Amino acid sequence: MTSLKKTFIAATLALVPISSFAAQQLNEEQANSMQSFKSITIRGAFYTDSDYIMAMSKAADKEGAASFYITTTNISPSNDTLRIVYAKLYKADAPKAIEKEESLRQFEGVYEYPKSKAIRLEPFDIVRIRGYFPTDYDINQAIAKEAASHGAYAFYIDSRTELGSNLQVAAYLFKKDAPERKLQPENAIPYDSEAGQQALAQGGEAAMQVEKPGYYSPSSFNEKFYAEKFNNKVIDKTTTTQTATTSTSTQTASAVPVEPQRVNRYTVTLPDGRKIQELNDATAAKMVAFNTIKFRGYYVTDQEISYQAGKRAIDAGAKYYHIARVAHDSNGPNITVFVDLYR
């Protein structure tokens, strides 16, 4: 979703080829794996993402950096072309990042992973239990007992579904040496878009920018996928009477299937059920819009802006949209929103 100041974290920025300058842009994963030697800021009138990325590459060159990572970029409320861009710089021989010592909780001798750690690792099993758990501690204890019986080193509780007075809880189990998951980059081109199909037809480096089958969402697990992979059943911790009253609910409480190879994007849903997804800046920069529309009005929240943009994009026949620019009126509270449309 866009921000009124057009502020975003560089996880949404793509690797953009820089032909004129040597310093190359890093993605978030690459930047987090190294130690930065300096942070810099540039200001200027940049009309496109490529403009300020090239300007940052030039500035990084002057500082003797081999690469850079853009952390934030702001648009001035008084001038929508004036941007302030912040970045971290890295040497060619930058040392590896120092991993912070984790402080993890333990239950029944099994560690509890936070989502930020669990999402990067491949689970070896999934546990789903149903029962009455009055507190979070009870949930953790029950899951940890199951995890320990499976020989798990750690667990991560991913979902909780209320079934009357009971809960159905799903958790992923990990070995100590769990392999890394193949995560889909946040800035991947949608494979069902025109740009995605063209890139796949082109092959080579272009095809590598498209969503990849078999790669996982970087923001969520797919419970149905893993439950089927491990032939997993719900473990019922309730009494016989409770089981009879909740068995039907269990069928309806299953997680909604999510295609493993799709990136979870912000989605606008209209009252009639039509949906459209918003592209981040990095993904949009890799695609060619078939049209650009604009609308003007007074909107207080980012959600309002995104909804209005998505509604107009759907009516214009788009599959995806990207809020390219938000211009603030000099005399009044209204804004003009520019939206790029993609098929």
Buried (B, 14 or more C-beta within 10 A) or exposed (E): BBEBBBEBEBBBBBBBEBEEBEBBBBBBEBBEEBEBBBEBEBEBEBEEBEBBBBBBBBBBBEBEBBBBBBBBBBBBBEEBEBBBBBBBBBBEEBEEEEEEEEEEEEBBEBBBBEEEBBBBBBBBBBBBBBBBBEEEEEBBEBBBBBBBEBEBBBBBBBBEBEBEEBBBBBBBBBBEEBEEBEBBBBBBBBBEBBBBBBBBEEEEEBBEBBBBEEBBBBEBBBBBBBBEEBEBEBBBBBEEEBBEBBBEBBEEBBBEEBEBBBBEBBEBEEEEEEEBBBBBBBBBBBBEBBEEBEBEEEBEEBEEBBBBBBBBBBEEEBBBBBBBBBBBEEEEEEBBBBBBBBB
